[in-house]
Amino acid sequence: MRIDKQRGFSVIELLVVVAIVLILGGMIVPRIVTILDSQRLQLTAQAYAGLLQEARARAVQDNQIYQVLSGAQNGVSVAFVDLNGDSLYNPQGLNGSPPEPAVQMPNPIIITATNAPQGNQGFDTVRPLNVVPMNLATNPPMVNSAGAASPGIAFNERGLPCQRTVVNGPCSNPSVVLPVAGPPPVVTPVAWVTYFR
């Protein structure tokens, strides 16, 4: 009589394989999460840059000042072009105005100046490119048509970034005169910094 031996894996061999898979999974999953978060942040920044370009193009086309603001809509963070100057996001438009273009920020990404980098490499100093950074925390906020503070970047009729700090005042591209020993004074260009967290 002949007995066939069945071949297979022992319990110990299966446990070793499961342990190896769990160890590899524990090492790979955090990296995948980091890669996905980085990709989400990069796509959000690209969408926001596209929104800035749209605001700039509309400002030139309509010969009007348009501001890009951030806010919340139904608990979701959005950045939008304020077409009617009320500093509120109006997805359906308001009083016959067109819907305001917007970019939805995926959770948990928000636009903020809280915890923005400070110091030598931060947003509060003149950078190596000799540009004075403006952001939500360090510059006087732009005001809307009602005079309320409305922090965000605007584009004037020529498509240049600008800030208006008084109602019905000019929306100009600010520059900063840095104190330098001896004439003439050095005018430093200003750049707007948007910090995503």
Z-matrix of the N, CA and C atoms (Angstrom, degrees):
N
C 1 1.413
C 2 1.527 1 110.18
N 3 1.322 2 114.78 1 139.08
C 4 1.467 3 119.11 2 -175.15
C 5 1.531 4 109.84 3 -113.20
N 6 1.327 5 117.63 4 130.84
C 7 1.470 6 121.80 5 179.83
C 8 1.534 7 107.41 6 -110.15
N 9 1.346 8 115.46 7 123.77
C 10 1.474 9 120.00 8 177.22
C 11 1.528 10 109.06 9 -85.92
N 12 1.307 11 114.42 10 130.33
C 13 1.460 12 118.88 11 175.51
C 14 1.533 13 108.92 12 -86.73
N 15 1.307 14 115.19 13 132.28
C 16 1.465 15 118.67 14 176.54
C 17 1.520 16 108.70 15 -86.30
N 18 1.312 17 113.63 16 136.09
C 19 1.458 18 117.92 17 178.30
C 20 1.514 19 108.92 18 -99.12
N 21 1.299 20 117.37 19 145.60
C 22 1.460 21 122.03 20 -179.60
C 23 1.514 22 110.13 21 -174.37
N 24 1.332 23 115.30 22 -167.29
C 25 1.456 24 120.80 23 -179.29
C 26 1.514 25 108.84 24 -104.66
N 27 1.278 26 115.43 25 143.02
C 28 1.457 27 119.42 26 175.14
C 29 1.529 28 108.76 27 -82.24
N 30 1.301 29 116.42 28 165.79
C 31 1.461 30 121.54 29 179.76
C 32 1.525 31 110.19 30 -61.96
N 33 1.291 32 117.70 31 -38.52
C 34 1.464 33 121.00 32 -179.93
C 35 1.525 34 110.61 33 -64.16
N 36 1.313 35 117.64 34 -42.96
C 37 1.472 36 120.74 35 178.24
C 38 1.524 37 110.51 36 -62.78
N 39 1.323 38 118.04 37 -41.90
C 40 1.471 39 121.12 38 177.71
C 41 1.522 40 111.20 39 -63.65
N 42 1.315 41 117.90 40 -41.39
C 43 1.469 42 120.82 41 178.94
C 44 1.525 43 111.38 42 -64.89
N 45 1.328 44 117.52 43 -37.59
C 46 1.469 45 120.60 44 177.48
C 47 1.525 46 110.31 45 -64.53
N 48 1.324 47 117.44 46 -43.23
C 49 1.472 48 121.23 47 179.20
C 50 1.524 49 110.54 48 -64.46
N 51 1.329 50 117.31 49 -44.06
C 52 1.472 51 120.83 50 178.49
C 53 1.524 52 110.19 51 -62.20
N 54 1.322 53 118.49 52 -41.58
C 55 1.463 54 121.67 53 178.76
C 56 1.527 55 110.97 54 -62.27
N 57 1.315 56 117.61 55 -42.21
C 58 1.473 57 121.23 56 178.93
C 59 1.527 58 110.37 57 -63.85
N 60 1.329 59 116.94 58 -43.36
C 61 1.474 60 120.94 59 179.15
C 62 1.526 61 110.32 60 -63.01
N 63 1.335 62 118.23 61 -41.71
C 64 1.466 63 121.28 62 179.03
C 65 1.527 64 111.55 63 -65.74
N 66 1.314 65 117.63 64 -40.21
C 67 1.468 66 120.54 65 178.69
C 68 1.524 67 110.29 66 -64.69
N 69 1.333 68 116.50 67 -46.17
C 70 1.473 69 119.39 68 178.37
C 71 1.525 70 111.08 69 -63.33
N 72 1.327 71 117.19 70 -41.15
C 73 1.464 72 120.80 71 177.57
C 74 1.517 73 111.79 72 -62.19
N 75 1.338 74 116.72 73 -39.90
C 76 1.455 75 120.85 74 178.12
C 77 1.518 76 112.77 75 -64.79
N 78 1.319 77 116.85 76 -27.77
C 79 1.462 78 120.17 77 178.61
C 80 1.527 79 111.60 78 -85.54
N 81 1.314 80 118.19 79 -32.42
C 82 1.468 81 121.98 80 -173.43
C 83 1.527 82 112.21 81 -86.83
N 84 1.316 83 118.79 82 -40.04
C 85 1.471 84 121.66 83 -174.60
C 86 1.530 85 112.74 84 -57.57
N 87 1.343 86 120.66 85 -46.90
C 88 1.478 87 118.36 86 178.03
C 89 1.528 88 112.64 87 -59.93
N 90 1.311 89 117.39 88 -36.08
C 91 1.469 90 119.53 89 178.64
C 92 1.524 91 110.98 90 -67.64
N 93 1.309 92 117.18 91 -38.58
C 94 1.462 93 120.55 92 178.45
C 95 1.524 94 109.73 93 -65.23
N 96 1.331 95 117.19 94 -41.55
C 97 1.463 96 121.00 95 178.29
C 98 1.529 97 110.10 96 -62.20
N 99 1.329 98 117.13 97 -42.58
C 100 1.461 99 121.16 98 178.43
C 101 1.526 100 111.25 99 -63.34
N 102 1.309 101 116.78 100 -41.76
C 103 1.470 102 120.70 101 178.91
C 104 1.527 103 110.33 102 -64.66
N 105 1.320 104 117.52 103 -42.74
C 106 1.469 105 120.86 104 179.31
C 107 1.526 106 111.16 105 -65.09
N 108 1.347 107 117.87 106 -41.66
C 109 1.469 108 120.66 107 177.43
C 110 1.522 109 111.25 108 -63.69
N 111 1.322 110 116.89 109 -41.59
C 112 1.458 111 121.28 110 178.19
C 113 1.526 112 111.05 111 -63.04
N 114 1.315 113 116.28 112 -42.00
C 115 1.469 114 120.69 113 178.50
C 116 1.522 115 110.50 114 -64.94
N 117 1.328 116 117.45 115 -41.90
C 118 1.471 117 121.52 116 178.84
C 119 1.526 118 110.43 117 -61.98
N 120 1.337 119 116.83 118 -42.61
C 121 1.459 120 121.21 119 179.43
C 122 1.525 121 110.89 120 -65.38
N 123 1.330 122 116.98 121 -41.55
C 124 1.462 123 120.83 122 179.65
C 125 1.532 124 110.93 123 -65.00
N 126 1.317 125 118.11 124 -42.88
C 127 1.463 126 121.07 125 178.93
C 128 1.525 127 111.27 126 -65.55
N 129 1.328 128 117.07 127 -36.82
C 130 1.462 129 120.72 128 177.68
C 131 1.524 130 110.75 129 -65.54
N 132 1.327 131 116.75 130 -43.22
C 133 1.468 132 120.59 131 178.96
C 134 1.527 133 110.79 132 -63.95
N 135 1.322 134 117.74 133 -38.71
C 136 1.469 135 120.53 134 177.50
C 137 1.526 136 111.02 135 -66.57
N 138 1.323 137 117.27 136 -41.18
C 139 1.466 138 120.23 137 178.20
C 140 1.526 139 110.56 138 -64.79
N 141 1.331 140 116.78 139 -38.72
C 142 1.465 141 120.86 140 178.20
C 143 1.528 142 110.83 141 -66.05
N 144 1.322 143 116.52 142 -40.89
C 145 1.467 144 120.05 143 177.12
C 146 1.528 145 110.42 144 -62.34
N 147 1.325 146 117.46 145 -38.59
C 148 1.459 147 120.98 146 175.79
C 149 1.521 148 111.59 147 -63.55
N 150 1.338 149 116.95 148 -37.60
C 151 1.463 150 120.87 149 177.63
C 152 1.527 151 110.65 150 -65.45
N 153 1.338 152 116.63 151 -39.66
C 154 1.470 153 119.90 152 176.04
C 155 1.530 154 110.92 153 -61.39
N 156 1.335 155 116.35 154 -41.79
C 157 1.466 156 119.56 155 178.57
C 158 1.533 157 110.87 156 -64.72
N 159 1.329 158 116.26 157 -38.64
C 160 1.464 159 119.10 158 178.05
C 161 1.520 160 111.24 159 -64.70
N 162 1.330 161 117.52 160 -41.99
C 163 1.468 162 120.81 161 177.50
C 164 1.520 163 110.41 162 -62.00
N 165 1.301 164 116.50 163 -41.79
C 166 1.473 165 121.36 164 179.85
C 167 1.523 166 110.97 165 -63.41
N 168 1.338 167 116.91 166 -46.60
C 169 1.461 168 120.86 167 -179.51
C 170 1.527 169 111.39 168 -64.83
N 171 1.334 170 117.12 169 -40.85
C 172 1.471 171 120.17 170 178.73
C 173 1.529 172 111.64 171 -65.58
N 174 1.340 173 116.23 172 -37.33
C 175 1.461 174 119.79 173 179.35
C 176 1.522 175 110.67 174 -61.05
N 177 1.320 176 116.38 175 -42.59
C 178 1.468 177 120.46 176 178.73
C 179 1.529 178 110.02 177 -69.22
N 180 1.330 179 116.59 178 -45.90
C 181 1.470 180 121.28 179 -176.81
C 182 1.529 181 111.73 180 -63.16
N 183 1.339 182 116.91 181 -42.96
C 184 1.463 183 120.88 182 -176.53
C 185 1.523 184 113.17 183 -92.74
N 186 1.341 185 117.66 184 -1.37
C 187 1.465 186 122.51 185 -178.47
C 188 1.531 187 109.81 186 53.37
N 189 1.322 188 115.53 187 50.30
C 190 1.454 189 123.12 188 -172.15
C 191 1.517 190 109.67 189 -142.94
N 192 1.323 191 116.45 190 159.10
C 193 1.457 192 121.22 191 175.22
C 194 1.524 193 108.07 192 -91.71
N 195 1.331 194 116.36 193 125.76
C 196 1.460 195 121.44 194 176.64
C 197 1.513 196 109.33 195 -123.75
N 198 1.324 197 115.11 196 140.49
C 199 1.452 198 121.31 197 -178.01
C 200 1.529 199 109.96 198 -115.22
N 201 1.329 200 115.89 199 144.74
C 202 1.460 201 122.02 200 174.92
C 203 1.526 202 107.19 201 -102.08
N 204 1.322 203 115.79 202 122.04
C 205 1.455 204 122.22 203 -177.09
C 206 1.518 205 110.05 204 -123.51
N 207 1.308 206 115.77 205 168.05
C 208 1.457 207 120.44 206 173.45
C 209 1.516 208 108.48 207 -125.55
N 210 1.311 209 115.25 208 150.31
C 211 1.456 210 120.72 209 -179.54
C 212 1.508 211 109.80 210 -167.48
N 213 1.325 212 115.60 211 -163.01
C 214 1.458 213 120.93 212 -179.68
C 215 1.520 214 109.47 213 -126.07
N 216 1.305 215 115.25 214 142.94
C 217 1.462 216 122.41 215 176.57
C 218 1.523 217 107.12 216 -133.41
N 219 1.326 218 116.65 217 113.54
C 220 1.469 219 121.66 218 -178.01
C 221 1.524 220 111.81 219 55.04
N 222 1.323 221 116.80 220 40.38
C 223 1.457 222 121.27 221 178.16
C 224 1.518 223 115.15 222 79.89
N 225 1.342 224 117.50 223 2.89
C 226 1.459 225 121.82 224 -179.54
C 227 1.527 226 108.15 225 -109.15
N 228 1.321 227 116.54 226 133.38
C 229 1.459 228 121.47 227 178.87
C 230 1.531 229 109.87 228 -74.27
N 231 1.335 230 116.77 229 131.09
C 232 1.461 231 121.77 230 179.14
C 233 1.527 232 109.84 231 -134.45
N 234 1.312 233 115.94 232 152.32
C 235 1.463 234 123.25 233 167.95
C 236 1.521 235 105.19 234 -113.01
N 237 1.333 236 117.33 235 138.94
C 238 1.453 237 119.98 236 -174.33
C 239 1.518 238 111.47 237 -146.80
N 240 1.328 239 114.97 238 158.62
C 241 1.459 240 121.65 239 174.71
C 242 1.527 241 106.57 240 -92.54
N 243 1.323 242 116.68 241 119.10
C 244 1.465 243 121.87 242 -178.24
C 245 1.527 244 108.97 243 -81.96
N 246 1.344 245 116.08 244 95.55
C 247 1.465 246 120.48 245 -175.62
C 248 1.527 247 113.25 246 -77.71
N 249 1.338 248 117.51 247 -28.56
C 250 1.469 249 118.86 248 -176.14
C 251 1.526 250 113.47 249 -105.15
N 252 1.321 251 118.45 250 1.96
C 253 1.459 252 121.73 251 172.99
C 254 1.517 253 115.78 252 75.52
N 255 1.331 254 118.71 253 17.71
C 256 1.466 255 119.73 254 -179.39
C 257 1.526 256 113.32 255 -96.31
N 258 1.318 257 117.87 256 -0.07
C 259 1.472 258 124.79 257 179.58
C 260 1.520 259 113.42 258 65.93
N 261 1.326 260 117.97 259 15.81
C 262 1.460 261 122.83 260 177.69
C 263 1.516 262 109.45 261 -119.40
N 264 1.327 263 115.81 262 147.42
C 265 1.458 264 119.81 263 178.01
C 266 1.518 265 109.61 264 -80.75
N 267 1.327 266 116.22 265 121.74
C 268 1.459 267 123.16 266 179.92
C 269 1.525 268 108.78 267 -119.21
N 270 1.340 269 117.70 268 89.75
C 271 1.471 270 119.62 269 -175.41
C 272 1.522 271 113.83 270 -66.02
N 273 1.328 272 117.74 271 -24.24
C 274 1.469 273 120.48 272 178.00
C 275 1.526 274 112.15 273 -100.90
N 276 1.303 275 117.69 274 2.81
C 277 1.453 276 120.49 275 -175.77
C 278 1.523 277 109.21 276 86.27
N 279 1.315 278 116.39 277 176.28
C 280 1.450 279 120.91 278 -178.06
C 281 1.522 280 108.69 279 -147.07
N 282 1.330 281 116.05 280 127.94
C 283 1.469 282 121.81 281 178.82
C 284 1.529 283 112.26 282 51.56
N 285 1.306 284 116.04 283 46.90
C 286 1.457 285 120.51 284 176.44
C 287 1.515 286 114.82 285 85.98
N 288 1.339 287 117.60 286 -3.11
C 289 1.464 288 118.67 287 178.26
C 290 1.531 289 108.81 288 -76.50
N 291 1.325 290 117.34 289 155.67
C 292 1.469 291 119.87 290 -179.59
C 293 1.531 292 110.99 291 -69.53
N 294 1.324 293 117.12 292 160.22
C 295 1.471 294 119.60 293 175.43
C 296 1.526 295 110.66 294 -58.94
N 297 1.306 296 115.60 295 143.50
C 298 1.454 297 119.48 296 -178.01
C 299 1.527 298 110.04 297 -83.67
N 300 1.336 299 117.09 298 127.56
C 301 1.467 300 120.17 299 178.15
C 302 1.522 301 110.15 300 -62.71
N 303 1.319 302 115.70 301 142.26
C 304 1.463 303 119.62 302 -177.48
C 305 1.513 304 110.99 303 -148.53
N 306 1.319 305 114.81 304 161.35
C 307 1.453 306 123.53 305 174.22
C 308 1.522 307 106.50 306 -127.12
N 309 1.325 308 116.22 307 125.81
C 310 1.450 309 120.75 308 177.81
C 311 1.520 310 109.45 309 -83.94
N 312 1.323 311 116.21 310 131.59
C 313 1.461 312 121.69 311 178.10
C 314 1.524 313 108.56 312 -87.76
N 315 1.326 314 117.91 313 122.89
C 316 1.464 315 117.83 314 177.83
C 317 1.526 316 110.86 315 -66.02
N 318 1.304 317 115.56 316 142.08
C 319 1.453 318 121.05 317 179.13
C 320 1.522 319 109.48 318 -64.67
N 321 1.271 320 122.11 319 131.97
C 322 1.455 321 132.22 320 11.52
C 323 1.531 322 113.41 321 -105.25
N 324 1.327 323 119.89 322 22.58
C 325 1.465 324 122.39 323 -176.30
C 326 1.525 325 110.05 324 -75.26
N 327 1.341 326 115.47 325 131.12
C 328 1.462 327 121.49 326 176.99
C 329 1.529 328 108.85 327 -136.90
N 330 1.330 329 115.12 328 160.54
C 331 1.466 330 121.37 329 173.09
C 332 1.520 331 106.31 330 -96.25
N 333 1.316 332 116.22 331 124.68
C 334 1.455 333 120.14 332 -176.22
C 335 1.519 334 110.08 333 -155.01
N 336 1.310 335 115.90 334 161.27
C 337 1.452 336 120.41 335 171.30
C 338 1.525 337 109.66 336 -107.24
N 339 1.326 338 117.01 337 -4.58
C 340 1.456 339 121.63 338 178.25
C 341 1.524 340 109.60 339 -69.77
N 342 1.310 341 116.20 340 132.67
C 343 1.460 342 123.80 341 -179.79
C 344 1.529 343 113.30 342 64.49
N 345 1.328 344 117.68 343 20.10
C 346 1.462 345 120.20 344 175.38
C 347 1.525 346 108.60 345 -66.88
N 348 1.322 347 117.35 346 146.82
C 349 1.471 348 119.41 347 -179.52
C 350 1.523 349 111.52 348 -57.89
N 351 1.326 350 116.37 349 137.30
C 352 1.459 351 122.53 350 179.65
C 353 1.533 352 108.59 351 -125.11
N 354 1.299 353 116.11 352 169.47
C 355 1.467 354 120.43 353 176.47
C 356 1.507 355 112.18 354 91.91
N 357 1.342 356 117.41 355 -153.77
C 358 1.461 357 122.19 356 -174.26
C 359 1.518 358 113.44 357 -54.82
N 360 1.301 359 118.15 358 -40.11
C 361 1.460 360 121.36 359 -178.66
C 362 1.527 361 111.57 360 -105.47
N 363 1.328 362 117.89 361 15.75
C 364 1.454 363 121.46 362 -174.23
C 365 1.512 364 113.99 363 -94.14
N 366 1.326 365 114.77 364 -173.99
C 367 1.457 366 122.03 365 -177.23
C 368 1.527 367 111.85 366 -88.28
N 369 1.318 368 117.94 367 1.39
C 370 1.460 369 120.19 368 -175.28
C 371 1.524 370 113.72 369 -102.82
N 372 1.320 371 118.70 370 6.61
C 373 1.458 372 121.32 371 -177.06
C 374 1.524 373 110.36 372 -129.71
N 375 1.327 374 115.07 373 162.22
C 376 1.454 375 119.68 374 173.51
C 377 1.525 376 107.19 375 -70.58
N 378 1.285 377 115.67 376 124.18
C 379 1.457 378 121.19 377 -174.33
C 380 1.533 379 110.80 378 -79.73
N 381 1.308 380 116.32 379 171.91
C 382 1.464 381 119.01 380 178.62
C 383 1.531 382 113.77 381 -58.30
N 384 1.340 383 117.61 382 -23.66
C 385 1.467 384 119.82 383 177.99
C 386 1.526 385 111.75 384 -82.31
N 387 1.332 386 116.85 385 4.80
C 388 1.456 387 122.87 386 178.68
C 389 1.524 388 111.89 387 62.71
N 390 1.321 389 115.48 388 43.16
C 391 1.462 390 121.91 389 177.97
C 392 1.517 391 108.08 390 -119.42
N 393 1.333 392 116.75 391 132.06
C 394 1.453 393 120.69 392 177.36
C 395 1.524 394 108.22 393 -85.00
N 396 1.339 395 118.22 394 118.21
C 397 1.461 396 119.72 395 -178.39
C 398 1.521 397 111.90 396 -80.55
N 399 1.326 398 115.90 397 137.22
C 400 1.458 399 121.77 398 172.23
C 401 1.522 400 106.66 399 -111.06
N 402 1.325 401 116.84 400 144.88
C 403 1.457 402 120.84 401 177.65
C 404 1.514 403 109.16 402 -155.39
N 405 1.318 404 117.03 403 -179.09
C 406 1.456 405 121.06 404 -176.05
C 407 1.521 406 112.73 405 -61.84
N 408 1.321 407 118.11 406 -26.24
C 409 1.458 408 120.89 407 -174.08
C 410 1.525 409 113.63 408 -93.25
N 411 1.325 410 118.85 409 -31.28
C 412 1.463 411 119.38 410 -169.14
C 413 1.522 412 114.94 411 -106.40
N 414 1.324 413 119.80 412 -13.15
C 415 1.456 414 118.65 413 -178.39
C 416 1.523 415 109.94 414 -108.44
N 417 1.348 416 116.87 415 155.34
C 418 1.463 417 117.29 416 174.84
C 419 1.523 418 108.56 417 -65.37
N 420 1.331 419 117.22 418 134.41
C 421 1.461 420 118.15 419 -176.50
C 422 1.519 421 111.78 420 -69.35
N 423 1.292 422 115.29 421 148.96
C 424 1.454 423 121.26 422 173.18
C 425 1.524 424 107.35 423 -66.74
N 426 1.314 425 117.06 424 151.01
C 427 1.464 426 120.49 425 177.38
C 428 1.516 427 109.13 426 -107.97
N 429 1.336 428 115.94 427 147.20
C 430 1.464 429 119.98 428 176.82
C 431 1.517 430 109.71 429 -86.16
N 432 1.321 431 117.22 430 -173.80
C 433 1.465 432 121.27 431 -175.00
C 434 1.525 433 112.38 432 -65.39
N 435 1.333 434 118.38 433 -20.04
C 436 1.461 435 121.41 434 178.48
C 437 1.533 436 111.70 435 -92.30
N 438 1.304 437 118.18 436 -2.79
C 439 1.459 438 121.97 437 178.80
C 440 1.513 439 114.03 438 91.15
N 441 1.329 440 117.80 439 1.88
C 442 1.461 441 120.70 440 179.40
C 443 1.524 442 110.00 441 -80.31
N 444 1.330 443 115.24 442 144.54
C 445 1.461 444 119.95 443 178.09
C 446 1.518 445 109.86 444 -60.88
N 447 1.316 446 115.79 445 133.58
C 448 1.461 447 121.80 446 -175.93
C 449 1.525 448 108.35 447 -139.61
N 450 1.352 449 117.42 448 81.36
C 451 1.463 450 119.42 449 -173.65
C 452 1.519 451 113.23 450 -71.06
N 453 1.290 452 115.36 451 120.81
C 454 1.457 453 122.62 452 178.79
C 455 1.510 454 109.11 453 170.93
N 456 1.298 455 117.11 454 170.75
C 457 1.458 456 120.44 455 179.99
C 458 1.522 457 109.27 456 -93.32
N 459 1.317 458 115.86 457 144.66
C 460 1.461 459 121.39 458 178.66
C 461 1.521 460 109.17 459 -122.60
N 462 1.326 461 114.68 460 162.57
C 463 1.458 462 121.71 461 175.44
C 464 1.517 463 108.02 462 -125.18
N 465 1.350 464 115.66 463 132.57
C 466 1.453 465 119.21 464 -178.88
C 467 1.524 466 111.16 465 -86.71
N 468 1.331 467 115.97 466 -174.64
C 469 1.458 468 122.25 467 -174.58
C 470 1.528 469 113.16 468 -62.00
N 471 1.301 470 117.03 469 -21.15
C 472 1.468 471 121.00 470 178.81
C 473 1.525 472 112.12 471 -93.58
N 474 1.341 473 116.58 472 0.97
C 475 1.455 474 120.90 473 179.79
C 476 1.516 475 113.86 474 82.64
N 477 1.325 476 116.31 475 14.23
C 478 1.462 477 120.38 476 179.45
C 479 1.524 478 110.20 477 -93.89
N 480 1.316 479 117.94 478 143.49
C 481 1.462 480 119.34 479 176.26
C 482 1.519 481 109.53 480 -64.96
N 483 1.319 482 116.31 481 142.08
C 484 1.453 483 119.59 482 -176.05
C 485 1.519 484 110.78 483 -151.67
N 486 1.334 485 115.50 484 167.18
C 487 1.451 486 123.59 485 175.22
C 488 1.527 487 107.77 486 -134.86
N 489 1.326 488 116.35 487 136.57
C 490 1.471 489 121.76 488 174.58
C 491 1.520 490 106.66 489 -118.28
N 492 1.319 491 117.29 490 117.58
C 493 1.457 492 120.44 491 -175.19
C 494 1.523 493 113.57 492 -103.25
N 495 1.333 494 118.05 493 -5.11
C 496 1.467 495 121.61 494 174.16
C 497 1.523 496 108.78 495 -131.59
N 498 1.342 497 116.52 496 149.03
C 499 1.456 498 121.29 497 -179.01
C 500 1.521 499 109.61 498 -60.68
N 501 1.309 500 116.10 499 134.71
C 502 1.464 501 124.41 500 -179.93
C 503 1.523 502 112.78 501 59.75
N 504 1.319 503 117.41 502 14.22
C 505 1.455 504 120.71 503 175.87
C 506 1.516 505 109.49 504 -82.68
N 507 1.315 506 116.38 505 173.26
C 508 1.461 507 118.73 506 179.36
C 509 1.530 508 110.91 507 -71.47
N 510 1.284 509 114.27 508 148.06
C 511 1.466 510 120.43 509 174.35
C 512 1.520 511 104.87 510 -101.36
N 513 1.315 512 115.26 511 101.52
C 514 1.462 513 118.95 512 -173.14
C 515 1.514 514 110.93 513 -116.64
N 516 1.318 515 113.91 514 160.81
C 517 1.448 516 120.71 515 176.67
C 518 1.516 517 106.38 516 -87.07
N 519 1.337 518 116.65 517 106.36
C 520 1.461 519 118.18 518 -175.12
C 521 1.513 520 111.69 519 -71.39
N 522 1.294 521 113.76 520 152.92
C 523 1.451 522 120.61 521 170.92
C 524 1.514 523 106.31 522 -138.25
N 525 1.279 524 117.06 523 156.64
C 526 1.455 525 122.02 524 -175.38
C 527 1.514 526 108.86 525 -115.96
N 528 1.320 527 115.38 526 132.85
C 529 1.456 528 120.17 527 176.09
C 530 1.523 529 107.31 528 -92.39
N 531 1.316 530 115.71 529 113.55
C 532 1.459 531 120.49 530 -179.86
C 533 1.524 532 109.75 531 -87.30
N 534 1.322 533 115.45 532 137.31
C 535 1.475 534 117.51 533 178.95
C 536 1.530 535 110.20 534 -69.89
N 537 1.299 536 114.47 535 123.04
C 538 1.456 537 121.14 536 178.44
C 539 1.524 538 106.86 537 -131.50
N 540 1.332 539 115.83 538 140.13
C 541 1.465 540 119.10 539 -179.34
C 542 1.529 541 110.21 540 -62.57
N 543 1.323 542 115.72 541 122.02
C 544 1.458 543 120.30 542 177.25
C 545 1.510 544 112.95 543 87.59
N 546 1.342 545 116.28 544 154.94
C 547 1.462 546 119.85 545 178.42
C 548 1.509 547 110.28 546 -76.70
N 549 1.278 548 121.82 547 164.23
C 550 1.466 549 125.82 548 -10.59
C 551 1.529 550 110.26 549 -83.49
N 552 1.343 551 118.21 550 161.69
C 553 1.458 552 120.31 551 178.25
C 554 1.530 553 110.71 552 -66.67
N 555 1.295 554 115.67 553 150.88
C 556 1.459 555 121.45 554 -178.80
C 557 1.525 556 108.79 555 -97.58
N 558 1.316 557 116.14 556 120.95
C 559 1.461 558 120.82 557 177.33
C 560 1.521 559 107.78 558 -94.35
N 561 1.304 560 115.40 559 122.48
C 562 1.460 561 120.83 560 -176.67
C 563 1.517 562 109.68 561 -103.80
N 564 1.320 563 117.85 562 129.98
C 565 1.463 564 119.35 563 177.17
C 566 1.521 565 111.53 564 -66.42
N 567 1.322 566 114.66 565 155.18
C 568 1.452 567 121.19 566 -177.66
C 569 1.516 568 108.91 567 -111.90
N 570 1.327 569 117.28 568 140.08
C 571 1.464 570 122.27 569 176.84
C 572 1.517 571 108.66 570 -123.11
N 573 1.315 572 116.43 571 147.18
C 574 1.457 573 121.39 572 177.23
C 575 1.526 574 108.33 573 -93.88
N 576 1.335 575 116.35 574 132.68
C 577 1.461 576 122.32 575 179.64
C 578 1.523 577 108.64 576 -113.33
N 579 1.311 578 116.95 577 126.64
C 580 1.463 579 121.35 578 174.21
C 581 1.508 580 107.41 579 -111.45
N 582 1.317 581 115.51 580 125.44
C 583 1.464 582 122.17 581 -175.86
C 584 1.526 583 109.03 582 -106.89
N 585 1.326 584 116.02 583 119.05
C 586 1.462 585 121.89 584 176.18
C 587 1.516 586 108.82 585 -97.39
N 588 1.321 587 116.81 586 135.89
C 589 1.457 588 120.47 587 178.34
C 590 1.519 589 108.04 588 -130.87
